Amino acid sequence: MHTPASMVMGIVFAPLGLVLVFTAAITPQWREGRARLGMTGPLLRSGVKGQGTGVKSGSTEALLLLRSDGLWESCLQLDHSELKQCWPVSGPYQRDPRVRLAQGLILTSLFLCGTGIVLACIGVRCWTDIPLRGVAATGGLLVVMAGLLSLTALGVYTHNLGRLGIVDPSRGINNPKFPHLSLHPAGSLYFGWLGSCLQVLGGSALLFSFKRPKCATCPSCPELPACPSCEITNKPDTDVYEVSC
């Protein structure tokens, strides 16, 4: 039995896309921002000096603060330092309807993709000669839908990236604690885009399972012009048939 190339392609790309989208969902690097701060003794005494930054307590130094936000977690970190603090998203960012929409779409996408992969594995049935083409194609349809949902979530988030969690968009992010904070797309978004594209590609490949191959002759029904379930090639001068499902 030879598994069709479209099924092999789908069964490889779909799980890979699921892993990438899941990685993007749980990491807090959907957007990042940097701000230079003039910090004095209190912050330094809280642990910056202990991290080996080389800044003396009581002095005023320009420190580079890195902020990153994800769908469920936000983080702050000082550049060139291991001092990092993360917390669950809260406040206006958590209540932003576009963030909530992205969260719901990503969760639905992960569920649909996982279900589609299970159906695809059952449909391919590499341990038998005849795959369940309808089941495999249904799994592919779910994987394609999952990819489209995650693409939608990523598109909504990216389009509104600089405005998420801001009550008054005209003011921008003018928090006195984080002045001149400019936000830009971060690594998790790229993982999500790549994973979503792989989901759509793998699901589309599985959709080709709906198409049944045809053969010139069928050993069980010689009068039929095509075999309904598998591709069979009759070798001349032999009684051996090759089956390719």
Stockholm file with secondary structure:
# STOCKHOLM 1.0

chainA/1-245         MHTPASMVMGIVFAPLGLVLVFTAAITPQWREGRARLGMTGPLLRSGVKGQGTGVKSGSTEALLLLRSDGLWESCLQLDHSELKQCWPVSGPYQRDPRVRLAQGLILTSLFLCGTGIVLACIGVRCWTDIPLRGVAATGGLLVVMAGLLSLTALGVYTHNLGRLGIVDPSRGINNPKFPHLSLHPAGSLYFGWLGSCLQVLGGSALLFSFKRPKCATCPSCPELPACPSCEITNKPDTDVYEVSC
#=GR chainA/1-245 SS CCCCHHHHHHHHHHHHHHHHHHHHHHSSCSEEEEEEEEECHHHIIIIIGGGTCCCCTTCCEEEEEEEEECSSEEEEEETTSCCEEEEECCHHHHHCHHHHHHHHHHHHHHHHHHHHHHHHHHHHCTTSSSCCHHHHHHHHHHHHHHHHHHHHHHHHHHHTGGGTTCSCTTTCSCCTTSTTCEEEECHHHHHHHHHHHHHHHHHHHHHGGGSCCCCSCCSSCTTSSSCSSCEEEECTTCSCEEEEC
#=GC SS_cons         CCCCHHHHHHHHHHHHHHHHHHHHHHSSCSEEEEEEEEECHHHIIIIIGGGTCCCCTTCCEEEEEEEEECSSEEEEEETTSCCEEEEECCHHHHHCHHHHHHHHHHHHHHHHHHHHHHHHHHHHCTTSSSCCHHHHHHHHHHHHHHHHHHHHHHHHHHHTGGGTTCSCTTTCSCCTTSTTCEEEECHHHHHHHHHHHHHHHHHHHHHGGGSCCCCSCCSSCTTSSSCSSCEEEECTTCSCEEEEC
//
